[in-house]
Amino acid sequence: MTDDEFIRYLAAKKSLDDRSLNAHVYARFVSELAAAGARLRVLELGGGIGTMAQRLAERGAFGSALPEYMLIDEQPHVITEARRRCAALPFEVNALAIDAREFLHTQTGVWDVLIANAFLDLFELKSIVPLALRALKPGGLFYFTINFDGVTKLLPQIDASYDEEIEALYHRTMDERVIDGVRSGDSHSGSNLFMHLRAAGAHIMASGSSDWVVCAEENEYAHDDAFFLGCILGFFEESVGARSEINASRFRTWLNARRAQVARGELIYLAHQLDFVGRAR
Ligand SMILES: C[S@@+](CC[C@H](N)C(=O)[O-])C[C@H]1O[C@@H](n2cnc3c(N)ncnc32)[C@H](O)[C@@H]1O
C-alpha cells in the first residue's frame, strides 16, 4: 500500500467508524468530558490522519472547552496529513511523528484524557496498557475504541471450510506478529482488554461492541467502502499470503473471487470490535 493509499484507507475508515463506534460508550465518554473542566489535556495514540479529533470536533464532544489536543503517530507522512486536516478545527491539534512507546516512556501522570482508536490491538496488551494508563493523571479518563475481537466474516461464502481456514490464518498472523523483535498484536484484544485494564488498576465505566459491518445497498457501496474493502483484502494478501501453510495458487483464486465480489457490490464484511471508556486509578 502506498502512502497515499494508506491516507485514503484511514479517510474511508472514518465514515465506517462513525457508523460503528458504540453509542452508549461514546455518550458516557462525552458526559465524563463535560464534568472534567475547561482546560483538558488530551493525548491520542496512533491518531493517524486525525479522524478522531475531527469526529470529536464535528460532534461537539468538548462543548465550549478548548482542549490542548496532542496526536502522535509513528508515520511522518500521516502526521503531515493530520496537521493539514486538523488545521481548521476549533481547537489546536499538535501532531507529532514518534513511536508511541518511546513517547509514553517520557509521560507520567500528565494527561487528563487518553484516546486510542483502532490502535491497541496492534500491540501486546500486557505491556501497552499499563504504559499508556501511566500517562494519565490519577483518575484520568481513557477512551479506547475499535479494538478487534476475534471475529472476521466475509460473505457470501466461496467455500465454507476454506473461508474459515483463511479467516483463522488471518487472526493467527495478528497473534504471531513480531515488530522490531517484540510481540505485537492480539486477535482477541477486545475481550482481553477487560482483564488487562483491571490488572492495571483501571475502572471500566462502559463497554460495548463497535463492529464494522460493510454491506452495499442495491450493489452500491456507500462512501468509500469499496476502496476500504479492497484494502482489507490487501491486508489478507500481505499477511495470509506470506504464510507457509498457504497454497499460493488456491489463495490467489480465492482473493480474485473476493475482489470480483467487491466489484459487483456483493461482498459483505464483518469485524467484531469492542469500545471502552473508564478512568485510571
Ligand atoms: C489502524 S491505524 C488507526 C489510525 C487512527 N487511530 C484511526 O482510527 O484512523 C493505526 C495507526 O497506528 C500507527 N502506529 C502503529 N504503530 C505505532 C507505534 N508504535 N507508535 C505510534 N503509532 C503507531 C500507524 O501509523 C497508524 O496510523
The ligand as an SDF file (V2000), in Angstrom:
LIG
                    3D

 27 29  0  0  0  0  0  0  0  0999 V2000
   -5.2760    1.2360   12.1220 C   0  0  0  0  0  0  0  0  0  0  0  0
   -4.4440    2.7580   12.1170 S   0  0  0  0  0  0  0  0  0  0  0  0
   -5.5960    3.7690   13.0300 C   0  0  0  0  0  0  0  0  0  0  0  0
   -5.3180    5.2340   12.8950 C   0  0  0  0  0  0  0  0  0  0  0  0
   -6.3270    6.1340   13.6070 C   0  0  0  0  0  0  0  0  0  0  0  0
   -6.3480    5.8810   15.0320 N   0  0  0  0  0  0  0  0  0  0  0  0
   -7.6830    5.9490   13.0010 C   0  0  0  0  0  0  0  0  0  0  0  0
   -8.5180    5.2630   13.6000 O   0  0  0  0  0  0  0  0  0  0  0  0
   -7.9050    6.4540   11.8950 O   0  0  0  0  0  0  0  0  0  0  0  0
   -3.1360    2.5230   13.2790 C   0  0  0  0  0  0  0  0  0  0  0  0
   -2.2070    3.7330   13.3630 C   0  0  0  0  0  0  0  0  0  0  0  0
   -1.2430    3.4580   14.3740 O   0  0  0  0  0  0  0  0  0  0  0  0
    0.0010    3.9420   13.9340 C   0  0  0  0  0  0  0  0  0  0  0  0
    1.0340    3.1830   14.6630 N   0  0  0  0  0  0  0  0  0  0  0  0
    1.3140    1.8640   14.5780 C   0  0  0  0  0  0  0  0  0  0  0  0
    2.3050    1.5310   15.4220 N   0  0  0  0  0  0  0  0  0  0  0  0
    2.6510    2.6720   16.0780 C   0  0  0  0  0  0  0  0  0  0  0  0
    3.5970    2.9880   17.0740 C   0  0  0  0  0  0  0  0  0  0  0  0
    4.4230    2.0550   17.5770 N   0  0  0  0  0  0  0  0  0  0  0  0
    3.6660    4.2610   17.5200 N   0  0  0  0  0  0  0  0  0  0  0  0
    2.8540    5.2170   17.0170 C   0  0  0  0  0  0  0  0  0  0  0  0
    1.9420    4.9800   16.0490 N   0  0  0  0  0  0  0  0  0  0  0  0
    1.8300    3.7230   15.5860 C   0  0  0  0  0  0  0  0  0  0  0  0
    0.0100    3.6940   12.4350 C   0  0  0  0  0  0  0  0  0  0  0  0
    0.9340    4.5340   11.7850 O   0  0  0  0  0  0  0  0  0  0  0  0
   -1.4470    4.0050   12.0720 C   0  0  0  0  0  0  0  0  0  0  0  0
   -1.6200    5.3430   11.6930 O   0  0  0  0  0  0  0  0  0  0  0  0
  1  2  1  0
  2  3  1  0
  2 10  1  0
  3  4  1  0
  4  5  1  0
  5  6  1  0
  5  7  1  0
  7  8  2  0
  7  9  1  0
 10 11  1  0
 11 12  1  0
 11 26  1  0
 12 13  1  0
 13 14  1  0
 13 24  1  0
 14 15  1  0
 14 23  1  0
 15 16  2  0
 16 17  1  0
 17 18  1  0
 17 23  2  0
 18 19  1  0
 18 20  2  0
 20 21  1  0
 21 22  2  0
 22 23  1  0
 24 25  1  0
 24 26  1  0
 26 27  1  0
M  CHG  2   2   1   9  -1
M  END
$$$$
